[in-house]
Amino acid sequence: MTVVRFAGGPLAGIKLKTTAARWPGGWFTVGDTAGLYVPVHRDPVTGVVLAEVRVTIPRRW
């Protein structure tokens, strides 16, 4: 299991638990905003990944 902590964008401050051994990043949506998050640091002791937002876009229906 990997724990991902989000910095910036629509998911700022949220923690995600995932079963992926190596979290590659991805698009996440909150309300009408989508954000592309990429891993920028992995703590070698705890394995926690810090993910930063690279792009945010408004979603259009």
C-alpha distance matrix in Angstrom:
0.0 3.8 6.8 9.9 13.3 16.3 19.7 22.8 23.7 23.3 19.7 20.7 19.2 16.5 12.8 10.2 6.8 5.6 4.4 6.2 6.1 8.9 9.6 13.4 14.6 16.9 19.5 19.1 22.1 23.3 26.8 29.0 27.0 24.5 22.6 21.2 18.3 17.4 15.2 17.8 16.2 13.2 13.7 14.1 13.9 11.1 9.0 9.7 11.1 14.5 15.7 19.5 21.5 23.8 25.9 26.6 29.1 30.7 30.1 33.3 34.0
3.8 0.0 3.8 6.4 10.0 12.9 16.1 19.3 20.5 20.4 16.9 17.6 16.2 13.9 10.4 8.2 5.8 5.3 6.2 6.3 6.1 7.3 7.2 11.0 11.9 14.5 17.2 16.8 20.0 21.2 24.9 26.9 24.6 22.1 19.8 18.2 15.1 14.1 11.7 14.1 12.6 9.9 10.8 12.0 12.3 9.4 6.7 6.5 7.4 10.8 12.0 15.8 18.1 20.5 22.7 23.6 26.3 28.2 27.9 31.4 32.4
6.8 3.8 0.0 3.8 6.7 10.0 13.2 16.5 17.9 17.8 14.1 14.3 12.7 10.5 6.9 5.7 4.6 6.4 8.8 9.4 9.8 10.2 8.9 12.3 12.1 14.4 16.6 15.6 18.5 19.1 22.8 24.9 22.7 20.5 18.2 17.2 13.9 13.6 11.2 13.3 11.9 9.7 10.3 12.5 12.5 9.0 7.2 5.0 6.2 8.7 10.3 13.9 16.3 19.1 21.3 21.9 24.8 26.5 26.5 30.1 31.3
9.9 6.4 3.8 0.0 3.8 6.4 9.8 13.0 14.3 14.5 11.0 11.2 10.3 8.4 5.7 5.0 6.4 7.7 10.8 10.5 11.3 10.4 8.0 10.6 9.4 11.7 13.6 12.8 15.7 16.5 20.2 22.1 19.5 17.3 14.7 13.7 10.3 10.2 8.4 10.6 10.0 9.1 10.6 13.4 14.2 11.1 9.0 5.9 4.7 5.9 6.7 10.2 12.5 15.4 17.6 18.3 21.2 23.2 23.5 27.1 28.6
13.3 10.0 6.7 3.8 0.0 3.8 6.7 10.1 12.0 12.5 8.9 8.1 6.8 6.1 4.6 6.5 9.0 11.1 14.4 14.3 15.0 13.9 11.4 13.3 11.4 13.2 14.5 13.2 15.5 15.6 19.2 21.1 18.4 16.7 14.1 13.7 10.4 10.9 9.3 10.6 10.1 10.2 11.2 14.7 15.2 12.3 11.1 7.3 6.2 5.0 6.1 8.7 11.1 14.5 16.7 17.1 20.3 22.1 23.0 26.7 28.5
16.3 12.9 10.0 6.4 3.8 0.0 3.8 6.6 8.2 9.0 5.9 5.2 5.7 5.7 6.5 8.1 11.4 13.1 16.6 16.1 17.2 15.5 12.4 13.3 10.5 11.6 12.2 10.8 12.9 12.9 16.5 18.0 15.0 13.5 10.7 10.8 7.8 9.3 9.1 10.3 11.1 12.3 14.0 17.5 18.5 15.9 14.3 10.7 8.6 6.1 4.9 6.1 7.7 11.4 13.3 13.4 16.7 18.6 19.7 23.5 25.5
19.7 16.1 13.2 9.8 6.7 3.8 0.0 3.8 6.9 9.0 7.2 4.7 6.2 8.1 9.7 11.9 15.1 16.8 20.2 19.4 20.3 18.2 15.2 15.6 12.7 13.8 14.0 13.0 14.5 14.3 17.5 18.5 15.3 14.3 11.2 11.5 8.9 10.1 10.1 10.1 11.3 13.4 14.9 18.6 19.8 17.6 16.4 12.9 10.6 7.1 6.0 5.0 6.8 10.3 12.4 12.7 16.3 18.4 20.2 24.0 26.4
22.8 19.3 16.5 13.0 10.1 6.6 3.8 0.0 3.8 6.8 6.7 4.5 7.7 9.8 12.3 14.3 17.8 19.3 22.8 22.0 23.2 20.9 17.7 17.4 14.1 14.3 13.6 12.5 13.3 12.8 15.6 16.1 12.8 12.3 9.5 10.7 9.3 11.4 12.5 12.5 14.4 16.9 18.6 22.3 23.6 21.4 20.1 16.6 14.1 10.6 8.7 6.2 5.9 9.1 10.3 10.0 13.5 15.5 17.7 21.4 24.1
23.7 20.5 17.9 14.3 12.0 8.2 6.9 3.8 0.0 3.8 5.6 5.6 9.4 10.5 13.3 14.7 18.3 19.5 23.1 22.3 24.0 21.8 18.2 17.6 13.9 13.1 11.5 10.1 10.2 9.7 12.2 12.4 9.0 8.8 6.6 8.9 8.8 11.8 13.9 14.6 17.0 19.3 21.4 24.9 26.3 24.0 22.3 18.8 16.2 13.1 10.4 8.0 5.7 8.6 8.4 6.9 10.1 11.8 14.0 17.6 20.4
23.3 20.4 17.8 14.5 12.5 9.0 9.0 6.8 3.8 0.0 3.8 5.8 9.1 9.3 12.4 13.6 17.3 18.6 22.2 22.0 24.2 22.4 18.7 18.4 14.7 13.3 11.1 8.6 7.7 6.2 8.8 9.7 7.0 7.5 6.8 10.0 10.2 13.7 15.7 17.1 19.2 21.0 22.9 26.5 27.5 24.8 23.2 19.6 17.3 14.8 12.2 10.7 8.6 11.4 10.6 8.1 10.2 10.8 12.4 16.0 18.3
19.7 16.9 14.1 11.0 8.9 5.9 7.2 6.7 5.6 3.8 0.0 3.8 6.3 5.6 8.6 9.9 13.6 15.3 19.0 19.0 21.1 19.6 16.0 16.4 12.9 12.2 10.9 8.2 8.5 7.4 10.7 12.5 10.0 9.6 8.2 10.3 9.2 12.4 13.7 15.3 16.8 18.1 19.8 23.3 24.1 21.2 19.7 16.1 14.2 12.0 9.9 9.5 8.6 12.1 12.3 10.7 13.2 14.1 15.1 18.8 20.7
20.7 17.6 14.3 11.2 8.1 5.2 4.7 4.5 5.6 5.8 3.8 0.0 3.8 5.6 8.8 11.2 14.9 17.0 20.7 20.6 22.1 20.5 17.3 17.8 14.6 14.6 13.8 11.7 12.2 10.9 13.8 15.4 12.7 12.6 10.6 12.3 10.6 13.0 13.7 14.4 15.6 17.1 18.4 22.1 22.8 20.1 19.1 15.3 13.6 10.8 9.5 8.7 8.8 12.5 13.3 12.3 15.2 16.4 18.0 21.7 23.9
19.2 16.2 12.7 10.3 6.8 5.7 6.2 7.7 9.4 9.1 6.3 3.8 0.0 3.8 6.7 10.0 13.4 16.2 19.9 20.3 21.5 20.4 17.5 18.9 16.0 16.6 16.3 13.9 14.6 13.1 16.1 18.2 16.0 15.8 13.9 15.3 13.0 14.9 14.7 15.3 15.6 16.5 17.0 20.7 20.8 17.9 17.5 13.7 12.8 10.5 10.5 10.8 11.8 15.6 16.9 16.0 18.9 19.9 21.3 24.9 26.8
16.5 13.9 10.5 8.4 6.1 5.7 8.1 9.8 10.5 9.3 5.6 5.6 3.8 0.0 3.8 6.7 10.2 13.0 16.7 17.5 19.2 18.5 15.5 17.1 14.4 14.8 14.6 11.9 12.8 11.6 14.8 17.3 15.3 14.8 13.2 14.5 12.3 14.4 14.2 15.8 16.0 16.3 17.1 20.5 20.5 17.3 16.4 12.8 12.1 10.8 10.4 11.6 12.4 16.2 17.2 16.2 18.8 19.6 20.3 23.9 25.3
12.8 10.4 6.9 5.7 4.6 6.5 9.7 12.3 13.3 12.4 8.6 8.8 6.7 3.8 0.0 3.8 6.8 9.9 13.5 14.5 16.0 15.7 13.1 15.5 13.5 14.5 15.2 12.9 14.6 14.1 17.5 20.0 18.1 16.9 15.1 15.5 12.8 14.1 13.1 15.0 14.5 14.0 14.6 17.7 17.5 14.1 13.2 9.8 9.8 9.6 10.0 12.4 13.9 17.5 18.9 18.5 21.2 22.3 22.6 26.2 27.5
10.2 8.2 5.7 5.0 6.5 8.1 11.9 14.3 14.7 13.6 9.9 11.2 10.0 6.7 3.8 0.0 3.8 6.3 10.1 11.2 13.2 13.3 10.6 13.2 11.5 12.4 13.4 11.4 13.6 13.9 17.4 19.9 18.0 16.3 14.7 14.7 12.2 13.4 12.6 15.2 15.0 14.0 15.2 17.8 17.9 14.4 12.8 10.0 9.7 10.5 10.4 13.2 14.4 17.6 18.9 18.6 21.0 22.2 21.9 25.4 26.4
6.8 5.8 4.6 6.4 9.0 11.4 15.1 17.8 18.3 17.3 13.6 14.9 13.4 10.2 6.8 3.8 0.0 3.8 7.0 9.0 10.8 11.9 10.2 13.4 12.8 14.1 15.6 14.1 16.5 17.1 20.5 23.0 21.3 19.4 17.9 17.4 14.7 15.3 13.9 16.7 15.9 14.0 14.9 16.9 16.7 13.1 11.5 9.6 10.2 12.2 12.7 16.0 17.5 20.4 21.9 21.9 24.2 25.4 24.9 28.2 28.9
5.6 5.3 6.4 7.7 11.1 13.1 16.8 19.3 19.5 18.6 15.3 17.0 16.2 13.0 9.9 6.3 3.8 0.0 3.8 5.5 8.1 9.4 7.8 11.1 11.2 12.4 14.5 13.7 16.6 18.0 21.4 23.5 21.8 19.3 17.8 16.7 14.3 14.5 13.3 16.6 16.1 14.2 15.7 17.1 17.5 14.4 11.9 10.8 10.8 13.3 13.2 16.5 17.8 20.2 21.7 22.0 24.1 25.5 24.6 27.8 28.3
4.4 6.2 8.8 10.8 14.4 16.6 20.2 22.8 23.1 22.2 19.0 20.7 19.9 16.7 13.5 10.1 7.0 3.8 0.0 3.8 6.3 8.8 8.7 11.9 13.1 14.5 17.0 16.7 19.6 21.3 24.6 26.6 25.0 22.3 20.8 19.4 17.1 16.7 15.4 18.6 17.9 15.4 16.9 17.5 17.9 15.1 12.5 12.6 12.9 15.9 16.0 19.5 20.9 22.9 24.5 25.0 27.0 28.5 27.4 30.4 30.7
6.2 6.3 9.4 10.5 14.3 16.1 19.4 22.0 22.3 22.0 19.0 20.6 20.3 17.5 14.5 11.2 9.0 5.5 3.8 0.0 3.8 5.4 5.7 8.6 10.6 12.5 15.5 16.0 19.4 21.5 25.0 26.5 24.5 21.4 19.6 17.6 15.3 14.3 12.9 16.2 15.8 13.6 15.7 16.2 17.3 15.1 11.8 12.2 11.6 14.6 14.5 17.9 19.3 20.8 22.6 23.6 25.7 27.6 26.7 29.7 30.3
6.1 6.1 9.8 11.3 15.0 17.2 20.3 23.2 24.0 24.2 21.1 22.1 21.5 19.2 16.0 13.2 10.8 8.1 6.3 3.8 0.0 3.8 6.4 9.5 12.1 14.8 18.1 18.9 22.4 24.5 28.0 29.5 27.2 24.1 21.9 19.5 16.8 15.1 12.9 15.5 14.5 11.7 13.5 13.3 14.6 13.0 9.6 11.0 10.9 14.4 15.0 18.5 20.5 22.0 24.2 25.7 28.1 30.2 29.6 32.8 33.6
8.9 7.3 10.2 10.4 13.9 15.5 18.2 20.9 21.8 22.4 19.6 20.5 20.4 18.5 15.7 13.3 11.9 9.4 8.8 5.4 3.8 0.0 3.8 6.2 9.2 12.3 15.9 17.2 21.0 23.2 26.9 28.0 25.3 22.0 19.5 16.8 14.0 11.8 9.7 12.3 11.8 9.7 12.4 12.6 14.8 13.4 9.7 10.6 9.2 12.3 12.4 15.7 17.7 18.7 21.2 23.0 25.5 28.0 27.7 30.9 32.1
9.6 7.2 8.9 8.0 11.4 12.4 15.2 17.7 18.2 18.7 16.0 17.3 17.5 15.5 13.1 10.6 10.2 7.8 8.7 5.7 6.4 3.8 0.0 3.8 5.8 8.8 12.3 13.5 17.2 19.5 23.2 24.2 21.5 18.3 15.8 13.2 10.5 8.8 7.4 10.8 11.1 9.9 12.9 14.2 16.2 14.3 10.7 10.2 8.0 10.3 9.6 12.8 14.4 15.6 17.8 19.4 21.9 24.3 24.0 27.3 28.6
13.4 11.0 12.3 10.6 13.3 13.3 15.6 17.4 17.6 18.4 16.4 17.8 18.9 17.1 15.5 13.2 13.4 11.1 11.9 8.6 9.5 6.2 3.8 0.0 3.8 6.8 10.6 12.8 16.5 19.3 22.8 23.3 20.4 16.9 14.3 11.1 9.0 6.9 6.8 10.3 11.7 11.6 15.1 16.5 19.0 17.5 13.8 13.2 10.2 11.5 9.8 12.1 13.1 13.5 15.5 17.5 19.8 22.6 22.4 25.5 27.0
14.6 11.9 12.1 9.4 11.4 10.5 12.7 14.1 13.9 14.7 12.9 14.6 16.0 14.4 13.5 11.5 12.8 11.2 13.1 10.6 12.1 9.2 5.8 3.8 0.0 3.8 7.3 9.3 13.1 15.8 19.3 19.7 16.7 13.3 10.5 7.6 5.4 4.5 5.9 9.6 11.7 12.4 15.8 17.9 20.3 18.3 15.0 13.3 10.0 10.3 7.5 9.3 9.7 10.4 12.2 13.9 16.3 19.0 19.0 22.3 24.0
16.9 14.5 14.4 11.7 13.2 11.6 13.8 14.3 13.1 13.3 12.2 14.6 16.6 14.8 14.5 12.4 14.1 12.4 14.5 12.5 14.8 12.3 8.8 6.8 3.8 0.0 3.8 6.5 10.2 13.3 16.6 16.7 13.9 10.3 8.2 5.6 5.5 6.6 9.3 12.7 15.2 16.0 19.4 21.6 23.8 21.6 18.3 16.4 13.3 13.1 9.8 10.7 9.7 10.2 10.7 11.9 13.6 16.0 15.6 18.8 20.3
19.5 17.2 16.6 13.6 14.5 12.2 14.0 13.6 11.5 11.1 10.9 13.8 16.3 14.6 15.2 13.4 15.6 14.5 17.0 15.5 18.1 15.9 12.3 10.6 7.3 3.8 0.0 3.8 6.8 10.3 13.2 13.0 10.4 6.7 5.6 4.4 6.3 9.0 12.1 15.2 17.8 19.0 22.2 24.7 26.7 24.3 21.3 19.0 15.9 15.1 11.6 11.6 9.4 10.0 9.2 9.3 10.4 12.4 11.8 15.1 16.7
19.1 16.8 15.6 12.8 13.2 10.8 13.0 12.5 10.1 8.6 8.2 11.7 13.9 11.9 12.9 11.4 14.1 13.7 16.7 16.0 18.9 17.2 13.5 12.8 9.3 6.5 3.8 0.0 3.8 6.9 10.1 10.8 8.5 5.6 5.4 6.5 7.6 10.9 13.4 16.4 18.7 19.7 22.4 25.2 26.7 23.9 21.3 18.6 16.0 15.0 11.8 11.9 9.9 11.6 10.7 9.6 10.7 11.8 11.1 14.5 15.9
22.1 20.0 18.5 15.7 15.5 12.9 14.5 13.3 10.2 7.7 8.5 12.2 14.6 12.8 14.6 13.6 16.5 16.6 19.6 19.4 22.4 21.0 17.2 16.5 13.1 10.2 6.8 3.8 0.0 3.8 6.4 7.1 5.7 4.2 6.3 8.9 10.6 14.2 16.9 19.6 21.9 23.0 25.5 28.5 29.8 26.8 24.5 21.5 19.1 17.9 14.7 14.3 11.8 13.5 11.7 9.4 9.5 9.4 8.4 11.8 13.0
23.3 21.2 19.1 16.5 15.6 12.9 14.3 12.8 9.7 6.2 7.4 10.9 13.1 11.6 14.1 13.9 17.1 18.0 21.3 21.5 24.5 23.2 19.5 19.3 15.8 13.3 10.3 6.9 3.8 0.0 3.8 6.1 5.5 6.3 8.3 11.6 12.7 16.4 18.7 21.1 23.1 24.2 26.4 29.6 30.5 27.4 25.5 22.2 20.2 18.6 15.9 15.3 13.0 15.2 13.5 10.6 10.8 9.9 9.5 12.7 13.9
26.8 24.9 22.8 20.2 19.2 16.5 17.5 15.6 12.2 8.8 10.7 13.8 16.1 14.8 17.5 17.4 20.5 21.4 24.6 25.0 28.0 26.9 23.2 22.8 19.3 16.6 13.2 10.1 6.4 3.8 0.0 3.8 5.7 8.1 11.0 14.5 16.1 19.9 22.4 24.7 26.8 28.0 30.1 33.3 34.2 31.0 29.2 25.9 24.0 22.3 19.5 18.7 16.0 17.9 15.7 12.3 11.5 9.3 8.5 10.9 11.7
29.0 26.9 24.9 22.1 21.1 18.0 18.5 16.1 12.4 9.7 12.5 15.4 18.2 17.3 20.0 19.9 23.0 23.5 26.6 26.5 29.5 28.0 24.2 23.3 19.7 16.7 13.0 10.8 7.1 6.1 3.8 0.0 3.8 6.9 10.3 13.8 16.2 19.9 22.9 25.0 27.6 29.2 31.5 34.8 36.0 33.1 31.0 27.8 25.4 23.5 20.4 19.0 15.8 17.0 14.1 10.5 8.7 5.9 5.1 7.5 9.1
27.0 24.6 22.7 19.5 18.4 15.0 15.3 12.8 9.0 7.0 10.0 12.7 16.0 15.3 18.1 18.0 21.3 21.8 25.0 24.5 27.2 25.3 21.5 20.4 16.7 13.9 10.4 8.5 5.7 5.5 5.7 3.8 0.0 3.8 6.7 10.4 12.8 16.5 19.5 21.4 24.1 26.0 28.5 31.7 33.1 30.4 28.3 25.1 22.4 20.3 17.0 15.3 12.0 13.2 10.4 6.8 5.8 4.6 5.5 9.0 11.4
24.5 22.1 20.5 17.3 16.7 13.5 14.3 12.3 8.8 7.5 9.6 12.6 15.8 14.8 16.9 16.3 19.4 19.3 22.3 21.4 24.1 22.0 18.3 16.9 13.3 10.3 6.7 5.6 4.2 6.3 8.1 6.9 3.8 0.0 3.8 7.0 9.7 13.3 16.6 18.8 21.6 23.4 26.2 29.2 30.9 28.3 25.8 22.9 20.0 18.2 14.6 13.3 10.0 10.8 8.2 5.5 5.4 6.2 6.4 10.1 12.4
22.6 19.8 18.2 14.7 14.1 10.7 11.2 9.5 6.6 6.8 8.2 10.6 13.9 13.2 15.1 14.7 17.9 17.8 20.8 19.6 21.9 19.5 15.8 14.3 10.5 8.2 5.6 5.4 6.3 8.3 11.0 10.3 6.7 3.8 0.0 3.8 6.2 9.8 13.0 15.1 18.0 20.0 22.8 25.9 27.8 25.4 22.9 20.0 16.8 14.8 11.2 9.6 6.2 7.3 5.6 4.3 6.5 8.9 9.9 13.6 16.1
21.2 18.2 17.2 13.7 13.7 10.8 11.5 10.7 8.9 10.0 10.3 12.3 15.3 14.5 15.5 14.7 17.4 16.7 19.4 17.6 19.5 16.8 13.2 11.1 7.6 5.6 4.4 6.5 8.9 11.6 14.5 13.8 10.4 7.0 3.8 0.0 3.8 6.7 10.3 12.6 15.8 17.7 21.0 23.7 26.0 23.9 21.1 18.5 15.1 13.4 9.6 8.4 5.6 5.6 5.3 6.5 8.9 11.9 12.6 16.0 18.5
18.3 15.1 13.9 10.3 10.4 7.8 8.9 9.3 8.8 10.2 9.2 10.6 13.0 12.3 12.8 12.2 14.7 14.3 17.1 15.3 16.8 14.0 10.5 9.0 5.4 5.5 6.3 7.6 10.6 12.7 16.1 16.2 12.8 9.7 6.2 3.8 0.0 3.8 6.9 9.3 12.2 14.0 17.2 20.0 22.2 20.2 17.4 14.8 11.3 9.6 5.8 5.4 4.4 5.9 7.6 9.1 12.2 15.0 15.9 19.4 21.7
17.4 14.1 13.6 10.2 10.9 9.3 10.1 11.4 11.8 13.7 12.4 13.0 14.9 14.4 14.1 13.4 15.3 14.5 16.7 14.3 15.1 11.8 8.8 6.9 4.5 6.6 9.0 10.9 14.2 16.4 19.9 19.9 16.5 13.3 9.8 6.7 3.8 0.0 3.8 6.3 9.4 11.4 14.9 17.4 20.0 18.5 15.5 13.5 9.7 8.5 5.2 5.7 6.5 7.0 9.8 12.2 15.3 18.4 19.3 22.7 25.0
15.2 11.7 11.2 8.4 9.3 9.1 10.1 12.5 13.9 15.7 13.7 13.7 14.7 14.2 13.1 12.6 13.9 13.3 15.4 12.9 12.9 9.7 7.4 6.8 5.9 9.3 12.1 13.4 16.9 18.7 22.4 22.9 19.5 16.6 13.0 10.3 6.9 3.8 0.0 3.8 6.0 7.6 11.2 13.6 16.3 14.9 11.9 10.2 6.4 5.8 4.2 6.5 9.0 10.1 13.3 15.6 18.8 21.8 22.7 26.2 28.4
17.8 14.1 13.3 10.6 10.6 10.3 10.1 12.5 14.6 17.1 15.3 14.4 15.3 15.8 15.0 15.2 16.7 16.6 18.6 16.2 15.5 12.3 10.8 10.3 9.6 12.7 15.2 16.4 19.6 21.1 24.7 25.0 21.4 18.8 15.1 12.6 9.3 6.3 3.8 0.0 3.8 7.1 10.2 12.8 15.7 15.0 12.6 10.9 7.5 5.9 5.6 6.6 9.8 10.6 14.2 16.8 20.3 23.5 24.9 28.5 30.9
16.2 12.6 11.9 10.0 10.1 11.1 11.3 14.4 17.0 19.2 16.8 15.6 15.6 16.0 14.5 15.0 15.9 16.1 17.9 15.8 14.5 11.8 11.1 11.7 11.7 15.2 17.8 18.7 21.9 23.1 26.8 27.6 24.1 21.6 18.0 15.8 12.2 9.4 6.0 3.8 0.0 3.8 6.5 9.2 12.0 11.6 9.5 8.3 5.7 5.2 7.3 9.3 12.9 14.2 17.8 20.1 23.6 26.6 27.9 31.5 33.8
13.2 9.9 9.7 9.1 10.2 12.3 13.4 16.9 19.3 21.0 18.1 17.1 16.5 16.3 14.0 14.0 14.0 14.2 15.4 13.6 11.7 9.7 9.9 11.6 12.4 16.0 19.0 19.7 23.0 24.2 28.0 29.2 26.0 23.4 20.0 17.7 14.0 11.4 7.6 7.1 3.8 0.0 3.8 6.1 8.8 8.3 5.9 5.7 4.4 6.4 9.1 12.0 15.5 17.1 20.5 22.6 26.0 28.8 29.7 33.3 35.3
13.7 10.8 10.3 10.6 11.2 14.0 14.9 18.6 21.4 22.9 19.8 18.4 17.0 17.1 14.6 15.2 14.9 15.7 16.9 15.7 13.5 12.4 12.9 15.1 15.8 19.4 22.2 22.4 25.5 26.4 30.1 31.5 28.5 26.2 22.8 21.0 17.2 14.9 11.2 10.2 6.5 3.8 0.0 3.8 5.5 5.6 4.9 5.4 6.5 8.3 11.7 14.6 18.2 20.2 23.6 25.4 28.9 31.5 32.5 36.2 38.2
14.1 12.0 12.5 13.4 14.7 17.5 18.6 22.3 24.9 26.5 23.3 22.1 20.7 20.5 17.7 17.8 16.9 17.1 17.5 16.2 13.3 12.6 14.2 16.5 17.9 21.6 24.7 25.2 28.5 29.6 33.3 34.8 31.7 29.2 25.9 23.7 20.0 17.4 13.6 12.8 9.2 6.1 3.8 0.0 3.8 6.0 5.5 8.0 9.4 11.8 15.0 17.9 21.5 23.1 26.6 28.6 32.0 34.7 35.6 39.2 41.0
13.9 12.3 12.5 14.2 15.2 18.5 19.8 23.6 26.3 27.5 24.1 22.8 20.8 20.5 17.5 17.9 16.7 17.5 17.9 17.3 14.6 14.8 16.2 19.0 20.3 23.8 26.7 26.7 29.8 30.5 34.2 36.0 33.1 30.9 27.8 26.0 22.2 20.0 16.3 15.7 12.0 8.8 5.5 3.8 0.0 3.8 5.8 8.3 11.0 13.4 16.9 19.9 23.5 25.6 28.9 30.6 34.0 36.5 37.2 40.9 42.6
11.1 9.4 9.0 11.1 12.3 15.9 17.6 21.4 24.0 24.8 21.2 20.1 17.9 17.3 14.1 14.4 13.1 14.4 15.1 15.1 13.0 13.4 14.3 17.5 18.3 21.6 24.3 23.9 26.8 27.4 31.0 33.1 30.4 28.3 25.4 23.9 20.2 18.5 14.9 15.0 11.6 8.3 5.6 6.0 3.8 0.0 3.8 5.4 8.9 11.6 15.0 18.3 21.7 24.1 27.2 28.5 31.8 34.0 34.6 38.2 39.7
9.0 6.7 7.2 9.0 11.1 14.3 16.4 20.1 22.3 23.2 19.7 19.1 17.5 16.4 13.2 12.8 11.5 11.9 12.5 11.8 9.6 9.7 10.7 13.8 15.0 18.3 21.3 21.3 24.5 25.5 29.2 31.0 28.3 25.8 22.9 21.1 17.4 15.5 11.9 12.6 9.5 5.9 4.9 5.5 5.8 3.8 0.0 3.8 6.3 9.7 12.6 16.2 19.4 21.6 24.6 26.1 29.3 31.7 32.1 35.7 37.2
9.7 6.5 5.0 5.9 7.3 10.7 12.9 16.6 18.8 19.6 16.1 15.3 13.7 12.8 9.8 10.0 9.6 10.8 12.6 12.2 11.0 10.6 10.2 13.2 13.3 16.4 19.0 18.6 21.5 22.2 25.9 27.8 25.1 22.9 20.0 18.5 14.8 13.5 10.2 10.9 8.3 5.7 5.4 8.0 8.3 5.4 3.8 0.0 3.8 6.7 9.7 13.2 16.4 19.0 21.9 23.1 26.4 28.6 29.2 32.8 34.4
11.1 7.4 6.2 4.7 6.2 8.6 10.6 14.1 16.2 17.3 14.2 13.6 12.8 12.1 9.8 9.7 10.2 10.8 12.9 11.6 10.9 9.2 8.0 10.2 10.0 13.3 15.9 16.0 19.1 20.2 24.0 25.4 22.4 20.0 16.8 15.1 11.3 9.7 6.4 7.5 5.7 4.4 6.5 9.4 11.0 8.9 6.3 3.8 0.0 3.8 6.3 9.9 13.1 15.4 18.4 19.9 23.2 25.6 26.3 30.0 31.8
14.5 10.8 8.7 5.9 5.0 6.1 7.1 10.6 13.1 14.8 12.0 10.8 10.5 10.8 9.6 10.5 12.2 13.3 15.9 14.6 14.4 12.3 10.3 11.5 10.3 13.1 15.1 15.0 17.9 18.6 22.3 23.5 20.3 18.2 14.8 13.4 9.6 8.5 5.8 5.9 5.2 6.4 8.3 11.8 13.4 11.6 9.7 6.7 3.8 0.0 3.8 6.7 10.2 12.8 15.9 17.3 20.8 23.4 24.5 28.3 30.4
15.7 12.0 10.3 6.7 6.1 4.9 6.0 8.7 10.4 12.2 9.9 9.5 10.5 10.4 10.0 10.4 12.7 13.2 16.0 14.5 15.0 12.4 9.6 9.8 7.5 9.8 11.6 11.8 14.7 15.9 19.5 20.4 17.0 14.6 11.2 9.6 5.8 5.2 4.2 5.6 7.3 9.1 11.7 15.0 16.9 15.0 12.6 9.7 6.3 3.8 0.0 3.8 6.8 9.3 12.2 13.7 17.2 19.8 21.0 24.7 26.9
19.5 15.8 13.9 10.2 8.7 6.1 5.0 6.2 8.0 10.7 9.5 8.7 10.8 11.6 12.4 13.2 16.0 16.5 19.5 17.9 18.5 15.7 12.8 12.1 9.3 10.7 11.6 11.9 14.3 15.3 18.7 19.0 15.3 13.3 9.6 8.4 5.4 5.7 6.5 6.6 9.3 12.0 14.6 17.9 19.9 18.3 16.2 13.2 9.9 6.7 3.8 0.0 3.8 6.4 9.4 11.1 14.8 17.6 19.4 23.0 25.7
21.5 18.1 16.3 12.5 11.1 7.7 6.8 5.9 5.7 8.6 8.6 8.8 11.8 12.4 13.9 14.4 17.5 17.8 20.9 19.3 20.5 17.7 14.4 13.1 9.7 9.7 9.4 9.9 11.8 13.0 16.0 15.8 12.0 10.0 6.2 5.6 4.4 6.5 9.0 9.8 12.9 15.5 18.2 21.5 23.5 21.7 19.4 16.4 13.1 10.2 6.8 3.8 0.0 3.8 5.9 7.3 11.0 14.0 15.8 19.4 22.2
23.8 20.5 19.1 15.4 14.5 11.4 10.3 9.1 8.6 11.4 12.1 12.5 15.6 16.2 17.5 17.6 20.4 20.2 22.9 20.8 22.0 18.7 15.6 13.5 10.4 10.2 10.0 11.6 13.5 15.2 17.9 17.0 13.2 10.8 7.3 5.6 5.9 7.0 10.1 10.6 14.2 17.1 20.2 23.1 25.6 24.1 21.6 19.0 15.4 12.8 9.3 6.4 3.8 0.0 3.8 7.0 10.3 13.9 15.9 19.2 22.2
25.9 22.7 21.3 17.6 16.7 13.3 12.4 10.3 8.4 10.6 12.3 13.3 16.9 17.2 18.9 18.9 21.9 21.7 24.5 22.6 24.2 21.2 17.8 15.5 12.2 10.7 9.2 10.7 11.7 13.5 15.7 14.1 10.4 8.2 5.6 5.3 7.6 9.8 13.3 14.2 17.8 20.5 23.6 26.6 28.9 27.2 24.6 21.9 18.4 15.9 12.2 9.4 5.9 3.8 0.0 3.8 6.7 10.3 12.5 15.6 18.8
26.6 23.6 21.9 18.3 17.1 13.4 12.7 10.0 6.9 8.1 10.7 12.3 16.0 16.2 18.5 18.6 21.9 22.0 25.0 23.6 25.7 23.0 19.4 17.5 13.9 11.9 9.3 9.6 9.4 10.6 12.3 10.5 6.8 5.5 4.3 6.5 9.1 12.2 15.6 16.8 20.1 22.6 25.4 28.6 30.6 28.5 26.1 23.1 19.9 17.3 13.7 11.1 7.3 7.0 3.8 0.0 3.8 7.0 9.4 12.8 16.0
29.1 26.3 24.8 21.2 20.3 16.7 16.3 13.5 10.1 10.2 13.2 15.2 18.9 18.8 21.2 21.0 24.2 24.1 27.0 25.7 28.1 25.5 21.9 19.8 16.3 13.6 10.4 10.7 9.5 10.8 11.5 8.7 5.8 5.4 6.5 8.9 12.2 15.3 18.8 20.3 23.6 26.0 28.9 32.0 34.0 31.8 29.3 26.4 23.2 20.8 17.2 14.8 11.0 10.3 6.7 3.8 0.0 3.8 6.3 9.2 12.7
30.7 28.2 26.5 23.2 22.1 18.6 18.4 15.5 11.8 10.8 14.1 16.4 19.9 19.6 22.3 22.2 25.4 25.5 28.5 27.6 30.2 28.0 24.3 22.6 19.0 16.0 12.4 11.8 9.4 9.9 9.3 5.9 4.6 6.2 8.9 11.9 15.0 18.4 21.8 23.5 26.6 28.8 31.5 34.7 36.5 34.0 31.7 28.6 25.6 23.4 19.8 17.6 14.0 13.9 10.3 7.0 3.8 0.0 3.8 6.4 9.9
30.1 27.9 26.5 23.5 23.0 19.7 20.2 17.7 14.0 12.4 15.1 18.0 21.3 20.3 22.6 21.9 24.9 24.6 27.4 26.7 29.6 27.7 24.0 22.4 19.0 15.6 11.8 11.1 8.4 9.5 8.5 5.1 5.5 6.4 9.9 12.6 15.9 19.3 22.7 24.9 27.9 29.7 32.5 35.6 37.2 34.6 32.1 29.2 26.3 24.5 21.0 19.4 15.8 15.9 12.5 9.4 6.3 3.8 0.0 3.8 6.6
33.3 31.4 30.1 27.1 26.7 23.5 24.0 21.4 17.6 16.0 18.8 21.7 24.9 23.9 26.2 25.4 28.2 27.8 30.4 29.7 32.8 30.9 27.3 25.5 22.3 18.8 15.1 14.5 11.8 12.7 10.9 7.5 9.0 10.1 13.6 16.0 19.4 22.7 26.2 28.5 31.5 33.3 36.2 39.2 40.9 38.2 35.7 32.8 30.0 28.3 24.7 23.0 19.4 19.2 15.6 12.8 9.2 6.4 3.8 0.0 3.8
34.0 32.4 31.3 28.6 28.5 25.5 26.4 24.1 20.4 18.3 20.7 23.9 26.8 25.3 27.5 26.4 28.9 28.3 30.7 30.3 33.6 32.1 28.6 27.0 24.0 20.3 16.7 15.9 13.0 13.9 11.7 9.1 11.4 12.4 16.1 18.5 21.7 25.0 28.4 30.9 33.8 35.3 38.2 41.0 42.6 39.7 37.2 34.4 31.8 30.4 26.9 25.7 22.2 22.2 18.8 16.0 12.7 9.9 6.6 3.8 0.0
